[in-house]
Amino acid sequence: MSRVGKYAVTIPSGVEVAIAAGHVEVKGKNGTLRQHILPDVSVEKSDEGVVVKPTANTKTARALWGTTRANIQTMVTGVTEGFKRHLEIQGVGYRAQMQGKILKLQLGYSHDVEFQAPDGITIECPSQTEIIVSGMDKQQVGQVASNIRGWRPPEPYKGKGVRYKDEFVLRKEGKKK
């Protein structure tokens, strides 16, 4: 039995959940999210909230049970509060700035890296060494933050590069004479 899947997803006030054949749609103050539901699980609306149950006692149905419930909970959180990912830049001459919806990064290359923010994602630069990626879709926020980090991941000798705010970079010892 799934430890996560057996709990109902509570629906806060101001959030509407619509369950149709094959998908779940969640509307809130931040917008609308929609997700496809596989036929191995059934999703129902009840007094406690949204209840997810497996349709059969197969391994895939039991695996998708908790995953589907967690995805619906993430959608509810996204349309009410949203998600944020903080990035920081370390290195001499490394900096970031916003120009409209385009993030300009100076990361030690011969040219500036320009990153266009996709729809539904807002990127902020409170300082030249901080980047905040926010939006209502958790997967998209994480993917955009990963793409930005991918331009210059932190290197292990000096720690230079783009890293997540809570990321620990294992530092290596340099060459010995």
N, CA, C and O atoms as a DFTB+ gen file, in Angstrom:
708 C
 N C O
     1  1       0.841      -1.184       0.000
     2  2       0.000       0.000       0.000
     3  2       0.882       1.240       0.000
     4  3       1.873       1.308       0.726
     5  1       0.515       2.216      -0.816
     6  2       1.296       3.434      -0.934
     7  2       1.127       4.299       0.302
     8  3       0.010       4.535       0.761
     9  1       2.244       4.768       0.835
    10  2       2.187       5.636       2.008
    11  2       1.738       7.035       1.625
    12  3       1.068       7.713       2.405
    13  1       2.104       7.467       0.430
    14  2       1.731       8.801      -0.034
    15  2       0.338       8.778      -0.655
    16  3      -0.467       9.676      -0.409
    17  1       0.054       7.763      -1.452
    18  2      -1.181       7.714      -2.232
    19  2      -2.438       7.550      -1.416
    20  3      -3.519       7.917      -1.876
    21  1      -2.328       7.007      -0.213
    22  2      -3.550       6.757       0.559
    23  2      -4.160       8.023       1.154
    24  3      -5.311       7.996       1.590
    25  1      -3.423       9.126       1.185
    26  2      -3.951      10.380       1.715
    27  2      -4.622      11.182       0.612
    28  3      -4.169      11.168      -0.533
    29  1      -5.691      11.875       0.949
    30  2      -6.395      12.721      -0.017
    31  2      -5.669      14.059      -0.143
    32  3      -5.050      14.534       0.808
    33  1      -5.753      14.645      -1.308
    34  2      -5.186      15.965      -1.546
    35  2      -6.228      16.991      -1.122
    36  3      -7.305      17.063      -1.715
    37  1      -5.919      17.781      -0.107
    38  2      -6.866      18.805       0.343
    39  2      -6.876      19.963      -0.643
    40  3      -5.838      20.365      -1.169
    41  1      -8.055      20.481      -0.878
    42  2      -8.221      21.570      -1.830
    43  2      -8.469      22.853      -1.032
    44  3      -9.505      22.967      -0.378
    45  1      -7.544      23.824      -1.069
    46  2      -7.753      25.072      -0.342
    47  2      -8.820      25.936      -1.016
    48  3      -9.203      25.687      -2.159
    49  1      -9.288      26.942      -0.302
    50  2     -10.308      27.826      -0.872
    51  2      -9.693      28.636      -2.012
    52  3      -8.533      29.042      -1.944
    53  1     -10.469      28.859      -3.038
    54  2      -9.996      29.592      -4.206
    55  2      -9.395      28.703      -5.278
    56  3      -8.921      29.198      -6.301
    57  1      -9.408      27.388      -5.056
    58  2      -8.851      26.451      -6.028
    59  2      -9.968      25.551      -6.529
    60  3     -10.739      25.006      -5.741
    61  1     -10.049      25.400      -7.840
    62  2     -11.046      24.525      -8.459
    63  2     -10.336      23.352      -9.112
    64  3      -9.348      23.532      -9.824
    65  1     -10.840      22.156      -8.868
    66  2     -10.282      20.949      -9.478
    67  2     -11.354      20.324     -10.351
    68  3     -12.452      20.023      -9.883
    69  1     -11.029      20.131     -11.626
    70  2     -11.949      19.501     -12.570
    71  2     -11.334      18.191     -13.041
    72  3     -10.207      18.163     -13.534
    73  1     -12.089      17.105     -12.882
    74  2     -11.615      15.791     -13.286
    75  2     -12.437      15.342     -14.481
    76  3     -13.652      15.171     -14.379
    77  1     -11.774      15.152     -15.613
    78  2     -12.433      14.676     -16.832
    79  2     -11.762      13.377     -17.249
    80  3     -10.819      12.920     -16.603
    81  1     -12.242      12.797     -18.310
    82  2     -11.696      11.519     -18.778
    83  2     -10.252      11.716     -19.222
    84  3      -9.979      12.366     -20.231
    85  1      -9.340      11.143     -18.454
    86  2      -7.944      11.166     -18.856
    87  2      -7.102      12.314     -18.374
    88  3      -5.894      12.312     -18.607
    89  1      -7.682      13.307     -17.706
    90  2      -6.856      14.398     -17.203
    91  2      -7.485      15.085     -16.000
    92  3      -8.685      14.973     -15.747
    93  1      -6.639      15.796     -15.267
    94  2      -7.053      16.599     -14.117
    95  2      -6.630      18.034     -14.386
    96  3      -5.503      18.282     -14.815
    97  1      -7.526      18.976     -14.135
    98  2      -7.239      20.381     -14.347
    99  2      -7.436      21.130     -13.038
   100  3      -8.478      21.005     -12.394
   101  1      -6.428      21.912     -12.644
   102  2      -6.460      22.659     -11.392
   103  2      -6.351      24.140     -11.713
   104  3      -5.414      24.566     -12.389
   105  1      -7.323      24.940     -11.223
   106  2      -7.334      26.389     -11.445
   107  2      -7.177      27.092     -10.111
   108  3      -7.787      26.705      -9.114
   109  1      -6.353      28.131     -10.104
   110  2      -6.138      28.913      -8.899
   111  2      -5.779      30.336      -9.255
   112  3      -5.936      30.759     -10.400
   113  1      -5.293      31.078      -8.264
   114  2      -4.998      32.496      -8.494
   115  2      -3.804      32.699      -9.426
   116  3      -3.725      33.730     -10.094
   117  1      -2.876      31.745      -9.490
   118  2      -1.711      31.886     -10.363
   119  2      -1.968      31.425     -11.790
   120  3      -1.209      31.778     -12.693
   121  1      -3.018      30.647     -12.012
   122  2      -3.300      30.173     -13.363
   123  2      -3.911      28.789     -13.357
   124  3      -4.513      28.367     -12.370
   125  1      -3.752      28.086     -14.466
   126  2      -4.335      26.757     -14.642
   127  2      -3.249      25.759     -15.021
   128  3      -2.408      26.028     -15.879
   129  1      -3.283      24.608     -14.369
   130  2      -2.389      23.501     -14.697
   131  2      -3.226      22.288     -15.064
   132  3      -4.289      22.049     -14.491
   133  1      -2.729      21.527     -16.029
   134  2      -3.463      20.357     -16.497
   135  2      -2.493      19.190     -16.625
   136  3      -1.370      19.357     -17.101
   137  1      -2.928      18.010     -16.200
   138  2      -2.073      16.836     -16.267
   139  2      -2.852      15.621     -16.744
   140  3      -4.009      15.414     -16.377
   141  1      -2.195      14.835     -17.560
   142  2      -2.771      13.595     -18.087
   143  2      -2.716      12.522     -17.001
   144  3      -1.715      12.402     -16.294
   145  1      -3.777      11.752     -16.870
   146  2      -3.844      10.657     -15.901
   147  2      -3.829       9.340     -16.658
   148  3      -4.604       9.146     -17.594
   149  1      -2.950       8.438     -16.255
   150  2      -2.862       7.134     -16.898
   151  2      -4.015       6.242     -16.449
   152  3      -4.553       6.451     -15.361
   153  1      -4.410       5.257     -17.250
   154  2      -5.560       4.415     -16.896
   155  2      -5.289       3.454     -15.734
   156  3      -6.214       2.775     -15.289
   157  1      -4.053       3.373     -15.230
   158  2      -3.739       2.491     -14.105
   159  2      -4.255       3.030     -12.774
   160  3      -4.340       2.282     -11.800
   161  1      -4.601       4.318     -12.719
   162  2      -5.118       4.913     -11.488
   163  2      -6.429       5.632     -11.778
   164  3      -6.672       6.083     -12.897
   165  1      -7.267       5.729     -10.757
   166  2      -8.514       6.480     -10.890
   167  2      -8.469       7.660      -9.925
   168  3      -7.994       7.538      -8.797
   169  1      -8.964       8.792     -10.381
   170  2      -8.965      10.019      -9.590
   171  2     -10.410      10.439      -9.378
   172  3     -11.177      10.552     -10.334
   173  1     -10.781      10.673      -8.114
   174  2     -12.143      11.062      -7.767
   175  2     -12.111      12.250      -6.816
   176  3     -11.157      12.440      -6.061
   177  1     -13.168      13.039      -6.870
   178  2     -13.324      14.162      -5.959
   179  2     -14.273      13.741      -4.850
   180  3     -15.353      13.217      -5.121
   181  1     -13.873      13.968      -3.587
   182  2     -14.723      13.597      -2.463
   183  2     -14.769      14.751      -1.462
   184  3     -14.291      15.849      -1.748
   185  1     -15.348      14.495      -0.284
   186  2     -15.468      15.533       0.741
   187  2     -14.108      15.962       1.290
   188  3     -13.908      17.138       1.593
   189  1     -13.160      15.006       1.422
   190  2     -11.833      15.339       1.950
   191  2     -10.986      16.079       0.927
   192  3     -10.101      16.847       1.304
   193  1     -11.236      15.866      -0.347
   194  2     -10.448      16.475      -1.412
   195  2     -10.397      15.550      -2.610
   196  3     -11.403      14.941      -2.976
   197  1      -9.232      15.442      -3.220
   198  2      -9.045      14.574      -4.382
   199  2      -8.431      13.264      -3.901
   200  3      -7.406      13.264      -3.219
   201  1      -9.062      12.151      -4.258
   202  2      -8.613      10.826      -3.832
   203  2      -8.129      10.058      -5.056
   204  3      -8.808      10.004      -6.082
   205  1      -6.951       9.469      -4.931
   206  2      -6.363       8.679      -6.009
   207  2      -6.330       7.221      -5.561
   208  3      -5.921       6.921      -4.439
   209  1      -6.763       6.316      -6.442
   210  2      -6.773       4.885      -6.137
   211  2      -6.263       4.108      -7.346
   212  3      -6.489       4.514      -8.486
   213  1      -5.574       2.990      -7.102
   214  2      -5.156       2.167      -8.241
   215  2      -6.348       1.378      -8.785
   216  3      -7.232       0.972      -8.030
   217  1      -6.363       1.168     -10.093
   218  2      -7.467       0.420     -10.692
   219  2      -7.244      -1.083     -10.611
   220  3      -8.205      -1.852     -10.634
   221  1      -5.997      -1.509     -10.517
   222  2      -5.674      -2.934     -10.424
   223  2      -4.563      -3.120      -9.397
   224  3      -3.980      -2.145      -8.922
   225  1      -4.278      -4.351      -9.063
   226  2      -3.228      -4.638      -8.086
   227  2      -1.932      -5.037      -8.799
   228  3      -1.299      -6.028      -8.434
   229  1      -1.543      -4.267      -9.810
   230  2      -0.310      -4.529     -10.529
   231  2       0.804      -3.643      -9.991
   232  3       0.553      -2.676      -9.271
   233  1       2.024      -3.981     -10.345
   234  2       3.183      -3.224      -9.865
   235  2       3.178      -1.792     -10.403
   236  3       3.488      -0.855      -9.667
   237  1       2.832      -1.617     -11.672
   238  2       2.810      -0.273     -12.248
   239  2       1.695       0.575     -11.650
   240  3       1.876       1.773     -11.431
   241  1       0.543      -0.037     -11.384
   242  2      -0.569       0.716     -10.792
   243  2      -0.200       1.182      -9.384
   244  3      -0.505       2.314      -9.008
   245  1       0.449       0.328      -8.612
   246  2       0.854       0.721      -7.262
   247  2       1.941       1.797      -7.304
   248  3       1.985       2.677      -6.444
   249  1       2.819       1.718      -8.312
   250  2       3.870       2.723      -8.439
   251  2       3.299       4.081      -8.851
   252  3       3.736       5.121      -8.359
   253  1       2.326       4.062      -9.751
   254  2       1.742       5.320     -10.234
   255  2       0.764       5.939      -9.251
   256  3       0.426       7.116      -9.376
   257  1       0.305       5.172      -8.282
   258  2      -0.662       5.643      -7.309
   259  2      -0.101       6.828      -6.510
   260  3      -0.706       7.899      -6.485
   261  1       1.024       6.643      -5.876
   262  2       1.639       7.708      -5.082
   263  2       2.165       8.832      -5.942
   264  3       2.110       9.998      -5.550
   265  1       2.683       8.487      -7.132
   266  2       3.209       9.505      -8.030
   267  2       2.109      10.442      -8.511
   268  3       2.295      11.659      -8.548
   269  1       0.973       9.879      -8.876
   270  2      -0.141      10.695      -9.352
   271  2      -0.663      11.606      -8.254
   272  3      -0.972      12.771      -8.502
   273  1      -0.761      11.073      -7.037
   274  2      -1.215      11.884      -5.910
   275  2      -0.239      13.032      -5.642
   276  3      -0.661      14.161      -5.391
   277  1       1.066      12.745      -5.696
   278  2       2.078      13.776      -5.466
   279  2       2.043      14.832      -6.566
   280  3       2.231      16.016      -6.288
   281  1       1.806      14.417      -7.813
   282  2       1.717      15.381      -8.909
   283  2       0.512      16.294      -8.751
   284  3       0.606      17.488      -9.035
   285  1      -0.614      15.759      -8.306
   286  2      -1.806      16.590      -8.085
   287  2      -1.565      17.560      -6.936
   288  3      -1.968      18.720      -7.012
   289  1      -0.911      17.098      -5.874
   290  2      -0.578      17.986      -4.747
   291  2       0.349      19.111      -5.201
   292  3       0.194      20.253      -4.767
   293  1       1.302      18.801      -6.062
   294  2       2.218      19.800      -6.595
   295  2       1.476      20.819      -7.456
   296  3       1.794      22.008      -7.434
   297  1       0.493      20.349      -8.209
   298  2      -0.305      21.268      -9.015
   299  2      -1.096      22.226      -8.133
   300  3      -1.165      23.419      -8.424
   301  1      -1.695      21.714      -7.053
   302  2      -2.465      22.558      -6.128
   303  2      -1.548      23.589      -5.471
   304  3      -1.917      24.756      -5.343
   305  1      -0.356      23.162      -5.058
   306  2       0.600      24.099      -4.458
   307  2       1.057      25.136      -5.465
   308  3       1.229      26.304      -5.118
   309  1       1.254      24.725      -6.703
   310  2       1.717      25.637      -7.737
   311  2       0.727      26.735      -8.060
   312  3       1.124      27.886      -8.240
   313  1      -0.565      26.405      -8.138
   314  2      -1.551      27.433      -8.491
   315  2      -1.886      28.330      -7.298
   316  3      -2.464      29.400      -7.490
   317  1      -1.538      27.924      -6.073
   318  2      -1.784      28.790      -4.917
   319  2      -0.555      29.601      -4.530
   320  3      -0.642      30.821      -4.392
   321  1       0.591      28.941      -4.353
   322  2       1.793      29.627      -3.879
   323  2       2.840      29.811      -4.973
   324  3       3.476      30.863      -5.044
   325  1       3.027      28.818      -5.816
   326  2       4.082      28.862      -6.823
   327  2       5.371      28.266      -6.272
   328  3       5.459      27.927      -5.092
   329  1       6.364      28.146      -7.139
   330  2       7.648      27.561      -6.765
   331  2       8.768      28.511      -7.151
   332  3       8.657      29.260      -8.121
   333  1       9.856      28.472      -6.376
   334  2      11.025      29.307      -6.639
   335  2      12.276      28.458      -6.565
   336  3      12.357      27.503      -5.794
   337  1      13.248      28.825      -7.381
   338  2      14.560      28.184      -7.342
   339  2      15.590      29.314      -7.338
   340  3      15.589      30.161      -8.230
   341  1      16.461      29.324      -6.339
   342  2      17.475      30.365      -6.198
   343  2      18.807      29.844      -6.736
   344  3      19.242      28.745      -6.392
   345  1      19.440      30.643      -7.577
   346  2      20.754      30.328      -8.115
   347  2      21.717      31.433      -7.710
   348  3      21.319      32.591      -7.585
   349  1      22.975      31.083      -7.505
   350  2      23.979      32.105      -7.231
   351  2      25.174      31.883      -8.147
   352  3      25.495      30.756      -8.524
   353  1      25.815      32.978      -8.488
   354  2      26.946      32.951      -9.402
   355  2      28.197      33.294      -8.607
   356  3      28.222      34.285      -7.878
   357  1      29.232      32.477      -8.747
   358  2      30.510      32.744      -8.091
   359  2      31.608      32.729      -9.130
   360  3      31.656      31.843      -9.983
   361  1      32.486      33.705      -9.059
   362  2      33.605      33.790      -9.986
   363  2      33.877      35.237     -10.342
   364  3      32.960      36.056     -10.399
   365  1      35.134      35.546     -10.580
   366  2      35.523      36.908     -10.921
   367  2      35.016      37.238     -12.323
   368  3      35.314      36.522     -13.279
   369  1      34.254      38.316     -12.443
   370  2      33.718      38.736     -13.733
   371  2      32.445      38.031     -14.144
   372  3      31.895      38.338     -15.202
   373  1      31.957      37.095     -13.345
   374  2      30.721      36.401     -13.664
   375  2      29.561      37.231     -13.124
   376  3      29.549      37.602     -11.951
   377  1      28.590      37.519     -13.980
   378  2      27.435      38.306     -13.528
   379  2      26.233      38.034     -14.400
   380  3      26.341      37.480     -15.494
   381  1      25.072      38.440     -13.883
   382  2      23.811      38.258     -14.600
   383  2      22.982      39.532     -14.495
   384  3      23.076      40.267     -13.512
   385  1      22.178      39.782     -15.509
   386  2      21.246      40.907     -15.479
   387  2      20.081      40.615     -16.407
   388  3      20.224      39.903     -17.401
   389  1      18.929      41.173     -16.071
   390  2      17.733      40.999     -16.891
   391  2      17.585      42.185     -17.835
   392  3      17.790      43.334     -17.444
   393  1      17.226      41.891     -19.086
   394  2      16.890      42.919     -20.058
   395  2      15.565      42.511     -20.683
   396  3      15.527      41.785     -21.676
   397  1      14.470      42.994     -20.081
   398  2      13.137      42.568     -20.500
   399  2      12.892      41.157     -20.018
   400  3      12.954      40.892     -18.817
   401  1      12.613      40.241     -20.943
   402  2      12.441      38.825     -20.578
   403  2      13.677      38.005     -20.900
   404  3      13.643      36.776     -20.844
   405  1      14.770      38.679     -21.237
   406  2      16.005      37.984     -21.596
   407  2      17.001      38.117     -20.449
   408  3      17.279      39.217     -19.973
   409  1      17.533      36.975     -20.015
   410  2      18.568      36.943     -18.988
   411  2      19.921      36.944     -19.681
   412  3      20.227      36.046     -20.466
   413  1      20.739      37.966     -19.382
   414  2      22.083      38.049     -19.961
   415  2      23.077      37.600     -18.914
   416  3      23.129      38.144     -17.810
   417  1      23.867      36.599     -19.274
   418  2      24.860      36.031     -18.365
   419  2      26.254      36.263     -18.920
   420  3      26.511      36.008     -20.096
   421  1      27.154      36.748     -18.073
   422  2      28.568      36.846     -18.422
   423  2      29.282      35.785     -17.594
   424  3      29.456      35.939     -16.385
   425  1      29.690      34.712     -18.255
   426  2      30.221      33.543     -17.556
   427  2      31.621      33.158     -18.009
   428  3      31.992      31.986     -17.946
   429  1      32.401      34.134     -18.467
   430  2      33.780      33.850     -18.832
   431  2      33.955      33.408     -20.269
   432  3      35.069      33.075     -20.676
   433  1      32.897      33.394     -21.042
   434  2      33.015      33.076     -22.457
   435  2      33.367      34.344     -23.234
   436  3      33.342      35.438     -22.670
   437  1      33.689      34.211     -24.504
   438  2      34.019      35.374     -25.323
   439  2      32.774      36.190     -25.673
   440  3      32.876      37.305     -26.184
   441  1      31.603      35.623     -25.393
   442  2      30.344      36.289     -25.697
   443  2      29.411      36.173     -24.492
   444  3      29.611      35.324     -23.623
   445  1      28.402      37.022     -24.448
   446  2      27.383      36.929     -23.403
   447  2      26.408      35.815     -23.758
   448  3      26.079      35.617     -24.928
   449  1      25.952      35.095     -22.751
   450  2      24.949      34.063     -22.942
   451  2      23.583      34.706     -22.718
   452  3      23.340      35.295     -21.665
   453  1      22.703      34.596     -23.691
   454  2      21.353      35.150     -23.568
   455  2      20.371      34.004     -23.417
   456  3      20.369      33.058     -24.204
   457  1      19.531      34.106     -22.384
   458  2      18.558      33.052     -22.098
   459  2      17.170      33.674     -22.090
   460  3      16.884      34.558     -21.282
   461  1      16.303      33.208     -22.995
   462  2      14.928      33.696     -23.090
   463  2      14.066      32.953     -22.081
   464  3      14.031      31.722     -22.091
   465  1      13.374      33.674     -21.214
   466  2      12.492      33.053     -20.230
   467  2      11.249      32.515     -20.941
   468  3      10.587      33.264     -21.659
   469  1      10.916      31.228     -20.757
   470  2       9.721      30.687     -21.405
   471  2       8.441      31.220     -20.759
   472  3       8.483      31.818     -19.684
   473  1       7.310      31.000     -21.420
   474  2       6.028      31.449     -20.888
   475  2       5.733      30.744     -19.576
   476  3       5.975      29.544     -19.445
   477  1       5.212      31.481     -18.607
   478  2       4.875      30.913     -17.308
   479  2       6.020      30.966     -16.309
   480  3       5.835      30.596     -15.150
   481  1       7.194      31.415     -16.726
   482  2       8.359      31.490     -15.853
   483  2       8.810      32.941     -15.757
   484  3       8.919      33.630     -16.772
   485  1       9.071      33.405     -14.537
   486  2       9.641      34.730     -14.341
   487  2      11.028      34.574     -13.741
   488  3      11.245      33.781     -12.824
   489  1      11.948      35.337     -14.273
   490  2      13.330      35.319     -13.802
   491  2      13.645      36.702     -13.268
   492  3      13.368      37.710     -13.918
   493  1      14.232      36.743     -12.067
   494  2      14.608      38.002     -11.434
   495  2      16.084      37.965     -11.080
   496  3      16.642      36.902     -10.809
   497  1      16.708      39.130     -11.083
   498  2      18.100      39.261     -10.649
   499  2      18.166      40.368      -9.595
   500  3      18.361      41.533      -9.944
   501  1      18.004      40.020      -8.292
   502  2      18.090      41.044      -7.252
   503  2      19.474      41.682      -7.175
   504  3      19.590      42.861      -6.842
   505  1      20.518      40.924      -7.476
   506  2      21.873      41.456      -7.560
   507  2      22.555      40.805      -8.758
   508  3      21.954      39.968      -9.431
   509  1      23.790      41.179      -9.028
   510  2      24.490      40.650     -10.194
   511  2      24.887      39.188     -10.017
   512  3      25.208      38.511     -10.994
   513  1      24.869      38.701      -8.790
   514  2      25.295      37.318      -8.550
   515  2      24.157      36.425      -8.081
   516  3      24.400      35.301      -7.641
   517  1      22.925      36.901      -8.166
   518  2      21.770      36.109      -7.744
   519  2      20.750      36.032      -8.881
   520  3      20.516      37.011      -9.590
   521  1      20.152      34.860      -9.039
   522  2      19.086      34.648     -10.015
   523  2      17.970      33.900      -9.303
   524  3      18.220      32.904      -8.623
   525  1      16.726      34.381      -9.459
   526  2      15.566      33.709      -8.882
   527  2      14.641      33.314     -10.030
   528  3      14.153      34.164     -10.775
   529  1      14.409      32.012     -10.159
   530  2      13.507      31.476     -11.173
   531  2      12.224      31.088     -10.458
   532  3      12.265      30.312      -9.504
   533  1      11.082      31.611     -10.898
   534  2       9.818      31.295     -10.234
   535  2       8.728      31.045     -11.258
   536  3       8.778      31.529     -12.389
   537  1       7.725      30.263     -10.817
   538  2       6.601      29.925     -11.676
   539  2       5.673      28.973     -10.959
   540  3       5.924      28.610      -9.809
   541  1       4.597      28.559     -11.623
   542  2       3.628      27.681     -10.962
   543  2       3.851      26.208     -11.279
   544  3       3.350      25.350     -10.553
   545  1       4.592      25.886     -12.347
   546  2       4.867      24.496     -12.709
   547  2       6.227      24.104     -12.154
   548  3       7.256      24.609     -12.604
   549  1       6.232      23.211     -11.183
   550  2       7.466      22.828     -10.487
   551  2       8.488      22.215     -11.436
   552  3       9.681      22.506     -11.341
   553  1       8.030      21.378     -12.337
   554  2       8.938      20.732     -13.275
   555  2       9.581      21.762     -14.200
   556  3      10.778      21.678     -14.476
   557  1       8.819      22.712     -14.673
   558  2       9.344      23.722     -15.593
   559  2      10.314      24.662     -14.882
   560  3      11.325      25.059     -15.462
   561  1      10.018      25.021     -13.631
   562  2      10.921      25.877     -12.854
   563  2      12.260      25.167     -12.659
   564  3      13.317      25.772     -12.838
   565  1      12.217      23.899     -12.296
   566  2      13.448      23.143     -12.106
   567  2      14.232      22.965     -13.395
   568  3      15.462      23.012     -13.381
   569  1      13.541      22.760     -14.506
   570  2      14.210      22.587     -15.793
   571  2      14.891      23.872     -16.247
   572  3      16.010      23.830     -16.757
   573  1      14.224      25.024     -16.066
   574  2      14.815      26.305     -16.456
   575  2      16.040      26.597     -15.583
   576  3      17.066      27.047     -16.092
   577  1      15.939      26.344     -14.277
   578  2      17.075      26.554     -13.381
   579  2      18.237      25.635     -13.767
   580  3      19.396      26.047     -13.711
   581  1      17.937      24.409     -14.153
   582  2      18.974      23.468     -14.579
   583  2      19.618      23.911     -15.890
   584  3      20.825      23.751     -16.068
   585  1      18.832      24.461     -16.804
   586  2      19.386      24.955     -18.063
   587  2      20.329      26.131     -17.832
   588  3      21.379      26.225     -18.467
   589  1      19.949      27.031     -16.919
   590  2      20.812      28.176     -16.603
   591  2      22.102      27.677     -15.953
   592  3      23.190      28.137     -16.297
   593  1      21.982      26.746     -15.021
   594  2      23.155      26.191     -14.340
   595  2      24.050      25.446     -15.328
   596  3      25.269      25.416     -15.159
   597  1      23.458      24.850     -16.350
   598  2      24.201      24.070     -17.330
   599  2      25.163      24.879     -18.177
   600  3      26.069      24.303     -18.779
   601  1      25.000      26.206     -18.247
   602  2      25.925      27.021     -19.018
   603  2      27.306      27.049     -18.376
   604  3      28.313      27.105     -19.082
   605  1      27.368      27.010     -17.051
   606  2      28.659      26.991     -16.355
   607  2      28.472      26.349     -14.988
   608  3      28.354      27.061     -13.990
   609  1      28.442      24.999     -14.917
   610  2      28.295      24.342     -13.615
   611  2      29.508      24.628     -12.730
   612  3      30.589      24.908     -13.249
   613  1      29.353      24.562     -11.414
   614  2      30.493      24.874     -10.536
   615  2      31.624      23.856     -10.713
   616  3      31.395      22.647     -10.740
   617  1      32.840      24.372     -10.833
   618  2      33.973      23.468     -10.994
   619  2      34.590      23.189      -9.625
   620  3      34.488      24.025      -8.727
   621  1      35.231      22.024      -9.447
   622  2      35.616      21.587      -8.106
   623  2      36.878      22.226      -7.529
   624  3      37.139      22.058      -6.338
   625  1      37.668      22.950      -8.317
   626  2      38.929      23.471      -7.802
   627  2      38.789      24.855      -7.172
   628  3      39.285      25.081      -6.068
   629  1      38.125      25.777      -7.856
   630  2      37.917      27.108      -7.291
   631  2      36.466      27.364      -6.916
   632  3      36.179      28.332      -6.213
   633  1      35.546      26.522      -7.367
   634  2      34.136      26.687      -7.052
   635  2      33.440      27.689      -7.939
   636  3      32.312      28.086      -7.643
   637  1      34.081      28.117      -9.031
   638  2      33.489      29.108      -9.925
   639  2      32.356      28.488     -10.730
   640  3      32.422      27.319     -11.109
   641  1      31.327      29.268     -10.986
   642  2      30.232      28.807     -11.825
   643  2      28.879      29.184     -11.243
   644  3      28.791      29.938     -10.275
   645  1      27.826      28.646     -11.850
   646  2      26.453      28.877     -11.417
   647  2      26.029      27.672     -10.590
   648  3      26.150      26.532     -11.039
   649  1      25.534      27.922      -9.389
   650  2      25.116      26.833      -8.503
   651  2      23.780      27.176      -7.869
   652  3      23.373      28.337      -7.817
   653  1      23.100      26.128      -7.385
   654  2      21.896      26.347      -6.598
   655  2      22.305      26.937      -5.262
   656  3      23.422      26.707      -4.797
   657  1      21.425      27.687      -4.647
   658  2      21.770      28.375      -3.403
   659  2      22.137      27.397      -2.286
   660  3      23.037      27.680      -1.496
   661  1      21.460      26.258      -2.209
   662  2      21.721      25.300      -1.138
   663  2      22.665      24.175      -1.575
   664  3      22.813      23.186      -0.857
   665  1      23.297      24.312      -2.731
   666  2      24.147      23.249      -3.257
   667  2      25.522      23.258      -2.587
   668  3      26.115      24.315      -2.375
   669  1      26.016      22.067      -2.260
   670  2      27.351      21.918      -1.708
   671  2      28.268      21.417      -2.810
   672  3      27.986      20.398      -3.441
   673  1      29.367      22.130      -3.045
   674  2      30.322      21.743      -4.069
   675  2      31.551      21.193      -3.362
   676  3      32.211      21.904      -2.604
   677  1      31.854      19.932      -3.611
   678  2      33.018      19.302      -3.014
   679  2      34.268      19.864      -3.684
   680  3      34.452      19.726      -4.893
   681  1      35.116      20.490      -2.893
   682  2      36.312      21.132      -3.426
   683  2      37.477      20.162      -3.426
   684  3      37.676      19.414      -2.469
   685  1      38.243      20.178      -4.501
   686  2      39.415      19.328      -4.617
   687  2      40.671      20.132      -4.312
   688  3      40.703      21.356      -4.438
   689  1      41.691      19.408      -3.911
   690  2      42.965      20.044      -3.645
   691  2      43.680      20.241      -4.964
   692  3      43.591      19.402      -5.859
   693  1      44.396      21.360      -5.084
   694  2      45.113      21.656      -6.325
   695  2      46.391      20.859      -6.459
   696  3      46.665      19.967      -5.656
   697  1      47.183      21.185      -7.488
   698  2      48.442      20.493      -7.762
   699  2      49.457      20.766      -6.657
   700  3      49.481      21.851      -6.076
   701  1      50.277      19.789      -6.380
   702  2      51.364      19.961      -5.420
   703  2      52.667      20.097      -6.196
   704  3      52.810      19.542      -7.285
   705  1      53.608      20.832      -5.637
   706  2      54.909      20.977      -6.282
   707  2      55.827      19.863      -5.920
   708  3      56.969      19.831      -6.379
